[in-house]
């Protein structure tokens, strides 16, 4: 139980640290550092659906599993399905789209933080311009 609690606490600190880092990077005058974490999150979120899509079309082929002393442990024979070459397109694309949407929840959150901080930065710059114009 203590192990699970430790993992949950570390996970909480990881999420909080990521959000704080995103806020810090998004408040910079240069806009590019704030896009680093959403881009990384997007790239990571692409891995899961692509792996699912790649491994859902793997076919079972015939083969033999042999032990170290030469005995046959298991013999795999291909299934005799007529023309079935793995999963159909619909069987692959629906779960892939679901995994893609679920995997991009952190990307949307980080991008939302970025755009909120950038809006505050733009407003602050406009106020500074108005103050400078009032002084002239």
Buried (B, 14 or more C-beta within 10 A) or exposed (E): EEEEEEEEEEEEEEEEEBBEBBBEBBBEEEEEBBBBBBEBBBEEBBEBBEEBBEEBEEEEEEEEEEEEEEEEEEEEEEEEEEEEEEBEEEEBEEBBEEBBEEBBEBBBBBBEBBEEBBEEBEEEEEEEEEEEEEEE
